[in-house]
Amino acid sequence: MAVQKSRKTPSKRGMRRSHNALTSPALSEDQETGETHLRHHITDDGYYRGKKILADKVKDIVEVDAEAETEA
């Protein structure tokens, strides 16, 4: 095992730890819904930059079930 030659000073220890600080995530507010989200990510509702990007999954499931009932 490696053994240090001499003890590190509190100054050196503090300089090493200076980069360990955590930063809070950068949040943005959607133009259309006003919902907060991570930058460069879509909202939970499927909006990005005020436009609907993803369709609602619940509606897709309901539409598939309705089509299955009409065929049967």
C-alpha positions, 0 to 999 in steps of 0.5 A, a space after each residue: 500500500 502507498 504511504 504518504 511521505 508527510 501529513 497534508 496541511 488543512 490548506 491543501 485539504 481545503 483546496 482539494 475539497 473546493 470542487 466537491 460542492 453540489 449545485 442545484 439543478 437549473 430549472 426552466 418554466 414551460 411557456 405553454 403550461 407554466 410547469 417547471 422542468 429540467 433545462 433541455 428536457 420535456 415536461 411531464 405533460 409532454 411539452 417542450 418550448 411551448 409545443 406538444 411533443 409527446 401524445 398522452 399515453 392514457 389517450 392512446 390506450 383508451 383509443 386502442 381499447 375502443 377500436 378493439 371493442 368496435 371490431 369485436 
